[in-house]
Amino acid sequence: ELELWQEIKEVCLGGRRTGTGITGLGDTIAALGIEYGSIKSINFTDKLYKTLKLGCYRSSVDMAKELGTFPVWDHEKEKNNPYLLRIKEEDADLWKDMKEYGRRNISLLTTAPAGSVSILCQTTSGIEPLFMFSYTRRKKINPSEKDARIDFTDQSGDNWQNYEVYHRRVQDWAEVTGNNIEDASEKSPWANCCAEEIDWKQRVKLQASATKNIDHSISSTLNLPEDTSVEEVATIYETAWKSGCKGITIYRKNCRSGVLVETKKEDTREKNGITKT
């Protein structure tokens, strides 16, 4: 076991990997009045991730000038890397400096699930759209605790407590615009843009636009209807692969007892004040 950890340490020090990423993309797109999954949102995502990429690589090159490169850096080994060649086309000066000084890090970028962080920041998670306007969240509890309230017992016998959650940014929208929070599904920039409402093809396109600017990978889950077939799931994975996505996850509704439970509301489809292209 000690040898294993020594090897892990050597690999980490040899490449000095880091994973700069984002969270809150869904809320950012909504704040701009853009519909998540639209062509405009896909183009915006591409521009955002490209800016992040070039900024991070420039920073890593600047650090290499001062502190030296990661130990195994060798321009000859990566000069034909398709990802780095795109940087050459996008920023010739950066490529020139990277060839001369190297980088401090072998790779720099990712987009993690950011679930807990996004809950703390009260934003949408990572690259994901808004999950739901409101939902019931379940917290696992110990029934022997004092004043424990058991609202739900799952198939495994675990006990859970339920509490209602409204997305913080949607609450902010309601306060600023003077609308009721119940009107968000009709009038807000998130209307028809929750996870289950977006066409999966557009989700894949948006993720692919970001992936081409990421040197690690992106965590993203497609939420699918309960009646989605095995053949449709296979098509999604194949489409994601052909689009250049390094990985993708699907969740078919009600395939397991979750900790996030949908709050049933009347389904309205009116769209107001949203950029659609």
N, C-alpha and C positions, 0 to 999 in steps of 0.2 A: 504493500500500500504506500509506503514511503517513496519507493521508486516511481510509482505512478504520479504522486503529487510533485515530485522533483521534475518529471517530464512535463507536466502541465505548467509548472513555473517557468521552465526553459522556453516553452512555446509562447507563453504570454509575454515574457521579456523580449523574446526574439522579434515579435511582431508589434508589440505595444498596441494591440487592438483597442479601440474605443467605439462607443456607439451613440453618437449624437443623434437625437431624434426630435419628434414633435408630439404634441397632443392638442386636442381641441380643434382639429381641422373642420369638423362638421359645424361647429359654432362660428368659426371664422368665415366659412362660406355663407352661412345664413346672415351674419352681420353685414356682409357685402350685398345682400339682397339677391343672392344667386341660389338656384335650385341645385341641391346636391345630386350628382349623377348627370347633370346636363352637360352639353359640350363645353359651355363656358366654365363650368366647375372643373372639368377635366383639364382644360387648358390652364386654368389658374393653378391647379395642383402641380402640373408639370413645371410651371414657372417658379412656384414656391420651392419645390424640391431641387430644382436646378440652382437656384440662388443659394440654398442651404449647402448644396454639394460644393459649389465653387468657393464659398466662404470658408467651409471647413478645410478643404484641401489647401487653400491659400494659407490658412492659419498653421496647418501642419508643416508646410514648406518653410514658413517663417520660423517656426520653432526648430526645424532641422538646421537652419542657418546658425542658430545660436547654441543649440544643445546637441546637435548631431542627429543622424537618422536612426531609425530602428535597426538593430544589429544585422539583420539578414537582408537589408535593402540592396538591390542590384538592378540598375536601370535596364540592363540587357535582358533580364529575365521577364520584365513586364512591359517592354517597349511595344509589344504587339497586342497587349491586352485591349479588347474591344471597349471596355468601360473607360479606360484611361485615354484611349484614342478619341473618344467623344469629348473629353475634357480638352484635348489638343485642338479640336475644331472650335470649341466654345470659348476658350481663353488661351490664346497662343502664348502670352507672356507667362501664365501660370505653368503651362507645359514646359516652357524653356527653363524656368527656375527649378521646376521639379526634376528635370533631367540633370541640372547642374548640382543642386543642393540635396536632392532626395526629399523624403518626408519623415516626420517624426513617428508616424503611425502607418502600419501596413494597410489598415482600413479604418473607416471613421463613422459610418452612418448606418442607422437602423431605425425602424419604427416599432417599438414594443407595444404590447397591449395597453399599457399605462392605465389599467383599471383602477387600482387603488389611488394612484397619483391624480387621476382625473376626478375621482370622487372627492378628494381633498381640495382640488382646484375648482370643483363644481363646473366642469366642462364636459363636452363629449370626449370620448376615449380615442386617443391615437389618431388614426386616419379614418375611423369609423364615423358614420352618420349618427344622428340622434337615435337612440334605441327606441324610446317611447316618450311621449310628453309626460305621462305619469304612469306609475306602476307600483305594485306592491312588492317590496323587498323582504326577503326572508333571512333572518339571522338565527343560526343554530344556537340552541340554548341547552343548558343542563337542567333537567326538570327538578333536580334536588336543590337548586339554588333558591334562596329566599325570594318570595314574590314572583317566581318564574311564571310566565304566561305562555301556555302552549296553544298556538293557533293552528298548527299543521304538523302532522306526523307522516313522514314519507314512507316509501316501500321498504326501506332498510330499518325502519323503526326510530330514525333520528327525529328529534323534536325541534320545531322552528317557531319563531315569533314573527308576525307580520307587521309591517308599518308602511304607510303610504309615502311615496316619494314623488315630488314634482321637480323637473329639471330646472336648475337655478337660473340659467340664462333665459329660459322661457318665462320664468317669473319676472326677470328684469325687463323683458320685452313688454309684458303686460303692464308693469308699473310705468314704463316710459311712454307707452302709447295710449294708456288709459283704457285698454281692453281688459276684459275678464280673461283669466288664464284658461278658462274653458273654451275660449274662442281661438286659441292658438292653432288647433288642428285645421281651422278654416282660413285664418287671416295672417298668420305669422310666416316668416321666411322659411320655417321648418315644415310648413304644410305639405303633406304628401311626400315628405322626405325622411320619414322614419325608416328604420332598418328593414322592416318587412314590406314597405311600400315601394322600394326602389327596384327597378328591373335589374336582375343580376348581371346582364350583359354590360350595363352602364357601370355597375360596381367594379367589374373586372377591368374595364377600360380605364377607370379612374386609378385603380391600384397599379395597373401596368404603367401608366404615365408617371407615377411616383417611383416605381421599381427601377426603371432605367437610370434613375439618378441616385440609387442606393447601392452601396457596395456589400452590405450584409443582406438583410431581408426585412419584410414587413409582416406584421401580424394583422390579419383582417378576416372577419367572419361574415359569410353571407347567410342571412336569415331567410329560410325558404318555407313555403306553405307546407302544411301537414301532409297533403296529398302528392308531394313531389316524388317522382318515380326514381328507381335506381338508374334508369337510362338517362334521365335528366341530370342527375348528380354526376354521372360519368361525363356527360357533355360539358358541364361546368368546369370540371377539372381539366379536361382536354383543352377547352377554350382558354382557360387561365394559363396553361402551359404554353400554348401557341402564342399567347399575347406577351409572353416574356416574364410572367409572374414567377417568382422563385418558390412560392408556396401560397396556399389558400385553404381556408377552413370553411366548411358549411355546417349549418345547424338547422335541422328540420324541426319545425314547430312541434312541441309536445312529445318529442322522442325520449325525453327524460323529465323527471321532476326537477325544475330549476329553482334558483334562489330569486329570480326576477319573474314576477307573475303579472300578466297583462291585466290592466284595469279596463273592464268592458265599457265602451262608450259608443254612442251612435256614430256611424261611419259617414262623414260628410266629405266631399271632394272639391269644394270650391277653392280656387286659387286666387289670391289677391296680392298685388304688389311684389311679385316674384319675377326675376329675370328668367326667361325661358328661351333657349336657343338650341 
